[in-house]
Amino acid sequence: MTEAGRNSKMKESRFKFEKLLIWQKAMDFGEDVNLLSDSFPKKEIYNLSSQILRAVDSIALNISEGSIGQSNLEFKKFIGYSIRSLAEVVTCLHKAKRRNYMSEQNFEKYYDESFHLMNMMIAFRKKIN
């Protein structure tokens, strides 16, 4: 994690979503995927790199958007959008592995993180009344 990322965790949370573990994990995962995409070939800058970055950023963005001033039904809907964005990231990871942009070991690391985050978001969504 970057120094800026660590420093931002030290500040007091003022928004409801900043206290959510799923948002924090999504933010960290997004930064990890951003670093991963830097290793993709230049030819993918407007394709796979762009797609995976937009999808991974959408995870945390939808969690935060849904948590602010929305009904529980709306919040559930936005968590659903986050889950779909995570599924998109997983598909991009598969594409990156198939194109030999990442090792099997690296793929497994990101895949496991994705699976863990997905389960956290599904469990969180079930608890919203």
MARBA-3410 file (N, C-alpha, C, O; in Angstrom, 1 decimal):
129
0.8,-1.2,0.0,0.0,0.0,0.0,0.9,1.2,0.0,2.0,1.2,0.6 ~ 0.4,2.3,-0.7,1.2,3.5,-0.8,1.2,4.3,0.6,0.3,4.0,1.4 ~ 2.1,5.2,0.7,2.2,6.0,1.9,1.0,6.9,2.0,0.4,7.0,3.1 ~ 0.5,7.4,0.9,-0.8,8.2,1.0,-1.9,7.4,1.5,-2.8,7.8,2.2 ~ -2.0,6.1,1.0,-3.1,5.2,1.4,-3.0,4.9,2.9,-4.1,4.9,3.6
-1.8,4.7,3.5,-1.7,4.5,4.9,-2.1,5.8,5.7,-2.7,5.7,6.7 ~ -1.6,6.9,5.2,-1.9,8.2,5.9,-3.4,8.5,5.9,-3.9,9.0,6.9 ~ -4.1,8.1,4.8,-5.5,8.4,4.8,-6.3,7.5,5.8,-7.4,7.9,6.2 ~ -5.8,6.4,6.1,-6.4,5.5,7.1,-6.3,6.1,8.5,-7.1,5.8,9.4 ~ -5.3,6.9,8.8,-5.1,7.4,10.1,-6.0,8.6,10.4,-6.3,8.9,11.6
-6.6,9.2,9.4,-7.5,10.3,9.7,-8.8,9.8,10.2,-9.3,8.7,9.9 ~ -9.5,10.7,10.9,-10.8,10.4,11.4,-11.8,10.2,10.3,-11.9,11.1,9.4 ~ -12.7,9.2,10.3,-13.7,9.0,9.3,-14.9,9.9,9.6,-15.4,10.0,10.7 ~ -15.3,10.6,8.6,-16.4,11.6,8.7,-17.6,11.1,8.0,-18.7,11.5,8.3 ~ -17.4,10.2,7.0,-18.5,9.7,6.2,-18.8,8.3,6.7,-17.9,7.5,7.0
-20.1,7.9,6.7,-20.5,6.6,7.1,-19.8,5.5,6.4,-19.4,4.5,7.0 ~ -19.6,5.6,5.1,-19.0,4.5,4.3,-17.5,4.3,4.6,-17.0,3.2,4.4 ~ -16.9,5.3,5.2,-15.4,5.2,5.5,-15.2,4.2,6.6,-14.2,3.6,6.8 ~ -16.3,4.0,7.4,-16.2,3.0,8.5,-16.5,1.6,8.1,-16.3,0.6,8.9 ~ -17.0,1.4,6.9,-17.4,0.1,6.4,-16.2,-0.7,6.0,-15.4,-0.3,5.2
-16.0,-1.9,6.6,-14.9,-2.7,6.2,-14.9,-3.1,4.7,-13.8,-3.2,4.1 ~ -16.1,-3.3,4.2,-16.1,-3.7,2.7,-15.6,-2.5,1.9,-15.0,-2.7,0.8 ~ -15.9,-1.3,2.3,-15.4,-0.1,1.5,-13.8,0.0,1.7,-13.1,0.2,0.7 ~ -13.3,-0.2,2.9,-11.9,-0.2,3.2,-11.2,-1.3,2.3,-10.1,-1.0,1.7 ~ -11.7,-2.5,2.3,-11.1,-3.6,1.6,-11.2,-3.3,0.1,-10.2,-3.6,-0.6
-12.3,-2.7,-0.4,-12.4,-2.4,-1.8,-11.4,-1.3,-2.2,-10.9,-1.4,-3.3 ~ -11.2,-0.4,-1.3,-10.2,0.7,-1.6,-8.8,0.1,-1.7,-8.1,0.4,-2.6 ~ -8.5,-0.8,-0.8,-7.1,-1.5,-0.8,-7.0,-2.3,-2.0,-6.0,-2.3,-2.7 ~ -8.0,-3.1,-2.4,-8.0,-4.0,-3.5,-7.9,-3.2,-4.8,-7.1,-3.5,-5.7 ~ -8.5,-2.0,-4.9,-8.4,-1.2,-6.0,-7.0,-0.7,-6.2,-6.5,-0.6,-7.4
-6.3,-0.3,-5.2,-4.9,0.1,-5.3,-4.0,-1.0,-5.7,-3.1,-0.8,-6.5 ~ -4.3,-2.2,-5.2,-3.5,-3.4,-5.6,-3.7,-3.7,-7.1,-2.7,-4.0,-7.8 ~ -4.9,-3.6,-7.6,-5.2,-3.9,-9.0,-4.6,-2.8,-9.9,-4.1,-3.1,-11.0 ~ -4.6,-1.6,-9.4,-4.0,-0.5,-10.1,-2.5,-0.8,-10.3,-2.0,-0.6,-11.4 ~ -1.8,-1.2,-9.3,-0.4,-1.6,-9.5,-0.2,-2.8,-10.4,0.7,-2.8,-11.2
-1.1,-3.7,-10.3,-1.0,-4.9,-11.3,-1.2,-4.4,-12.7,-0.4,-4.9,-13.6 ~ -2.1,-3.5,-13.0,-2.4,-3.1,-14.3,-1.2,-2.3,-14.9,-1.0,-2.3,-16.2 ~ -0.3,-1.8,-14.1,0.9,-1.1,-14.6,1.8,-2.1,-15.3,2.6,-1.7,-16.1 ~ 1.7,-3.4,-15.0,2.6,-4.4,-15.6,2.0,-4.9,-16.9,2.7,-5.7,-17.6 ~ 0.8,-4.5,-17.3,0.2,-5.0,-18.5,0.9,-4.3,-19.7,1.4,-3.2,-19.5
0.9,-4.9,-20.9,1.6,-4.3,-22.0,0.9,-2.9,-22.4,-0.2,-2.7,-22.1 ~ 1.7,-2.1,-23.0,1.3,-0.8,-23.4,0.0,-0.9,-24.4,-0.8,0.0,-24.3 ~ 0.0,-1.9,-25.2,-1.1,-2.1,-26.1,-2.5,-2.2,-25.4,-3.5,-2.0,-26.0 ~ -2.5,-2.5,-24.1,-3.7,-2.7,-23.4,-4.2,-1.5,-22.6,-5.2,-1.5,-21.9 ~ -3.5,-0.4,-22.8,-3.8,0.8,-22.0,-5.2,1.3,-22.2,-5.9,1.8,-21.2
-5.7,1.2,-23.4,-7.1,1.6,-23.7,-8.1,0.5,-23.7,-9.3,0.6,-24.0 ~ -7.6,-0.7,-23.4,-8.4,-1.9,-23.4,-8.5,-2.6,-22.0,-9.2,-2.1,-21.2 ~ -7.8,-3.6,-21.8,-7.9,-4.4,-20.6,-7.5,-3.6,-19.4,-8.1,-3.6,-18.3 ~ -6.4,-2.8,-19.5,-6.0,-1.9,-18.4,-7.1,-1.0,-18.0,-7.4,-0.8,-16.8 ~ -7.6,-0.3,-18.9,-8.7,0.7,-18.7,-9.9,0.0,-18.1,-10.5,0.5,-17.1
-10.3,-1.1,-18.6,-11.5,-1.8,-18.2,-11.4,-2.3,-16.7,-12.3,-2.1,-15.9 ~ -10.2,-2.9,-16.4,-10.0,-3.5,-15.1,-10.0,-2.3,-14.0,-10.5,-2.5,-12.9 ~ -9.4,-1.2,-14.4,-9.3,0.0,-13.5,-10.7,0.6,-13.3,-11.0,0.9,-12.1 ~ -11.5,0.7,-14.3,-12.8,1.3,-14.1,-13.7,0.4,-13.3,-14.4,0.8,-12.4 ~ -13.6,-0.9,-13.5,-14.4,-1.9,-12.8,-14.0,-1.9,-11.3,-14.8,-1.9,-10.4
-12.7,-2.0,-11.0,-12.2,-2.1,-9.6,-12.5,-0.8,-8.9,-12.9,-0.8,-7.7 ~ -12.4,0.4,-9.5,-12.8,1.6,-8.9,-14.3,1.7,-8.6,-14.7,2.3,-7.6 ~ -15.1,1.1,-9.4,-16.6,1.1,-9.3,-17.0,0.4,-8.0,-18.1,0.6,-7.5 ~ -16.2,-0.6,-7.6,-16.6,-1.3,-6.4,-16.7,-0.4,-5.2,-17.8,-0.3,-4.6 ~ -15.7,0.3,-4.8,-15.7,1.3,-3.7,-16.7,2.4,-4.0,-17.3,2.9,-3.1
-16.7,2.9,-5.2,-17.5,4.1,-5.6,-19.0,3.7,-5.3,-19.7,4.6,-4.8 ~ -19.4,2.6,-5.7,-20.8,2.2,-5.5,-21.2,2.0,-4.1,-22.3,2.3,-3.6 ~ -20.2,1.4,-3.3,-20.5,1.3,-1.9,-20.7,2.6,-1.2,-21.7,2.8,-0.5 ~ -19.8,3.6,-1.5,-20.0,4.9,-0.9,-21.2,5.6,-1.4,-21.9,6.2,-0.6 ~ -21.5,5.5,-2.7,-22.7,6.2,-3.2,-24.0,5.7,-2.6,-24.9,6.4,-2.3
-24.0,4.4,-2.5,-25.2,3.7,-2.0,-25.4,4.0,-0.5,-26.6,3.9,0.0 ~ -24.4,4.3,0.2,-24.5,4.5,1.7,-25.0,5.8,2.1,-25.4,6.0,3.3 ~ -24.9,6.8,1.2,-25.3,8.2,1.6,-26.7,8.5,1.2,-27.1,8.6,0.1 ~ -27.5,8.7,2.3,-28.9,9.2,2.1,-29.8,8.4,1.3,-30.8,8.9,0.7 ~ -29.5,7.1,1.2,-30.4,6.2,0.4,-31.2,5.4,1.4,-30.9,5.2,2.5
-32.3,4.8,0.8,-33.1,3.9,1.6,-32.3,2.6,1.6,-31.3,2.4,0.8 ~ -32.7,1.7,2.5,-32.0,0.4,2.6,-32.1,-0.4,1.2,-31.2,-1.1,0.8 ~ -33.2,-0.3,0.6,-33.4,-0.9,-0.7,-32.5,-0.4,-1.7,-31.9,-1.2,-2.5 ~ -32.3,0.9,-1.7,-31.3,1.6,-2.7,-29.9,1.1,-2.3,-29.1,0.8,-3.2 ~ -29.6,1.1,-1.0,-28.2,0.7,-0.6,-28.0,-0.7,-1.1,-26.9,-1.0,-1.6
-28.9,-1.6,-0.9,-28.8,-3.0,-1.4,-28.5,-3.0,-2.9,-27.7,-3.8,-3.4 ~ -29.2,-2.2,-3.6,-29.0,-2.1,-5.1,-27.6,-1.7,-5.4,-27.0,-2.3,-6.3 ~ -27.0,-0.7,-4.7,-25.7,-0.3,-5.0,-24.6,-1.3,-4.6,-23.6,-1.4,-5.2 ~ -24.9,-2.0,-3.5,-24.0,-3.1,-3.1,-24.0,-4.2,-4.3,-23.0,-4.8,-4.6 ~ -25.2,-4.4,-4.8,-25.3,-5.3,-6.0,-24.4,-4.8,-7.2,-23.8,-5.6,-7.8
-24.4,-3.5,-7.4,-23.6,-3.0,-8.5,-22.1,-3.2,-8.2,-21.3,-3.5,-9.1 ~ -21.8,-3.1,-6.9,-20.4,-3.3,-6.5,-20.0,-4.8,-6.7,-18.9,-5.1,-7.2 ~ -20.9,-5.7,-6.4,-20.7,-7.1,-6.6,-20.5,-7.4,-8.1,-19.6,-8.2,-8.5 ~ -21.3,-6.8,-8.9,-21.2,-7.0,-10.4,-19.8,-6.4,-10.9,-19.2,-7.0,-11.8 ~ -19.4,-5.3,-10.4,-18.1,-4.7,-10.8,-17.0,-5.7,-10.4,-16.0,-5.8,-11.1
-17.1,-6.3,-9.2,-16.1,-7.2,-8.8,-16.0,-8.4,-9.7,-15.0,-8.9,-10.0 ~ -17.2,-8.9,-10.1,-17.2,-10.0,-11.1,-16.6,-9.6,-12.4,-15.9,-10.4,-13.0 ~ -16.7,-8.4,-12.8,-16.0,-7.8,-14.0,-14.5,-7.9,-13.8,-13.8,-8.2,-14.7 ~ -14.1,-7.5,-12.6,-12.6,-7.5,-12.3,-12.1,-8.9,-12.4,-11.0,-9.2,-13.0 ~ -12.9,-9.9,-11.9,-12.4,-11.3,-12.0,-12.3,-11.7,-13.4,-11.3,-12.5,-13.8
-13.2,-11.3,-14.2,-13.1,-11.7,-15.7,-11.9,-11.1,-16.3,-11.2,-11.7,-17.1 ~ -11.6,-9.8,-16.0,-10.4,-9.2,-16.5,-9.2,-9.9,-16.0,-8.2,-10.0,-16.7 ~ -9.2,-10.4,-14.8,-8.0,-11.2,-14.2,-7.8,-12.4,-15.1,-6.7,-12.8,-15.4 ~ -8.9,-13.1,-15.4,-8.8,-14.3,-16.2,-8.2,-14.0,-17.6,-7.4,-14.7,-18.1 ~ -8.7,-12.9,-18.2,-8.2,-12.4,-19.5,-6.7,-12.1,-19.4,-5.9,-12.5,-20.2
-6.3,-11.5,-18.3,-4.8,-11.1,-18.1,-4.0,-12.4,-18.0,-2.9,-12.5,-18.5 ~ -4.5,-13.4,-17.2,-3.8,-14.6,-17.1,-3.7,-15.4,-18.4,-2.6,-15.9,-18.8 ~ -4.8,-15.4,-19.2,-4.8,-16.1,-20.5,-3.8,-15.5,-21.4,-3.2,-16.1,-22.3 ~ -3.6,-14.1,-21.3,-2.7,-13.4,-22.2,-1.3,-13.4,-21.6,-0.4,-12.7,-22.2 ~ -1.1,-14.1,-20.6,0.2,-14.2,-19.9,0.8,-12.9,-19.4,2.0,-12.6,-19.5
-0.1,-12.0,-18.9,0.3,-10.8,-18.3,0.5,-10.9,-16.8,1.0,-10.0,-16.2 ~ 0.2,-12.1,-16.3,0.4,-12.3,-14.9,0.6,-13.8,-14.7,0.2,-14.7,-15.4 ~ 1.4,-14.2,-13.6,1.7,-15.6,-13.3,0.4,-16.2,-12.7,-0.5,-15.5,-12.2 ~ 0.5,-17.5,-12.7,-0.6,-18.3,-12.0,-0.7,-17.9,-10.5,-1.7,-17.8,-10.0 ~ 0.5,-17.8,-9.9,0.6,-17.5,-8.5,0.0,-16.1,-8.2,-0.8,-15.9,-7.3
0.3,-15.1,-9.1,-0.3,-13.8,-8.9,-1.8,-13.8,-9.2,-2.5,-13.1,-8.4 ~ -2.2,-14.5,-10.2,-3.6,-14.7,-10.4,-4.4,-15.2,-9.2,-5.4,-14.7,-8.8 ~ -3.8,-16.3,-8.6,-4.5,-16.9,-7.5,-4.6,-15.9,-6.3,-5.6,-15.9,-5.6 ~ -3.6,-15.1,-6.1,-3.6,-14.1,-5.1,-4.8,-13.1,-5.3,-5.6,-12.9,-4.4 ~ -4.9,-12.5,-6.5,-6.0,-11.6,-6.8,-7.3,-12.3,-6.8,-8.3,-11.7,-6.4
-7.3,-13.5,-7.3,-8.6,-14.3,-7.3,-9.1,-14.5,-5.9,-10.3,-14.4,-5.6 ~ -8.2,-14.9,-5.0,-8.6,-15.2,-3.6,-9.1,-13.9,-2.9,-10.1,-13.9,-2.2 ~ -8.4,-12.8,-3.2,-8.8,-11.5,-2.6,-10.2,-11.2,-3.1,-11.1,-10.7,-2.4 ~ -10.4,-11.4,-4.4,-11.7,-11.1,-5.0,-12.8,-12.0,-4.4,-13.9,-11.5,-4.1 ~ -12.6,-13.2,-4.2,-13.5,-14.2,-3.6,-13.9,-13.7,-2.2,-15.0,-13.8,-1.8
-12.9,-13.4,-1.4,-13.1,-13.0,-0.1,-13.9,-11.7,0.0,-14.9,-11.6,0.8 ~ -13.6,-10.7,-0.8,-14.3,-9.5,-0.9,-15.8,-9.7,-1.3,-16.7,-9.1,-0.8 ~ -16.0,-10.6,-2.3,-17.3,-10.9,-2.8,-18.1,-11.5,-1.7,-19.3,-11.1,-1.5 ~ -17.6,-12.4,-0.9,-18.3,-13.0,0.2,-18.7,-12.0,1.2,-19.7,-12.0,1.8 ~ -17.7,-11.1,1.5,-18.0,-10.0,2.5,-19.2,-9.1,2.0,-20.0,-8.8,2.8
-19.1,-8.8,0.8,-20.2,-7.9,0.2,-21.6,-8.6,0.2,-22.6,-8.0,0.5 ~ -21.6,-9.9,-0.1,-22.8,-10.6,-0.1,-23.4,-10.7,1.3,-24.6,-10.5,1.5 ~ -22.5,-11.0,2.3,-23.0,-11.1,3.6,-23.5,-9.7,4.1,-24.5,-9.7,4.8 ~ -22.8,-8.7,3.8,-23.2,-7.3,4.2,-24.5,-7.0,3.6,-25.4,-6.5,4.3 ~ -24.7,-7.3,2.3,-26.0,-7.0,1.7,-27.2,-7.7,2.3,-28.3,-7.2,2.5
-26.9,-9.0,2.8,-28.0,-9.7,3.4,-28.4,-9.2,4.8,-29.5,-9.3,5.2 ~ -27.4,-8.4,5.4,-27.7,-7.8,6.7,-28.5,-6.5,6.6,-29.0,-6.0,7.6 ~ -28.5,-5.9,5.4,-29.2,-4.7,5.3,-30.7,-5.0,5.3,-31.2,-5.7,4.5 ~ -31.5,-4.3,6.2,-32.9,-4.6,6.3,-33.7,-3.8,5.3,-34.9,-3.9,5.3
END
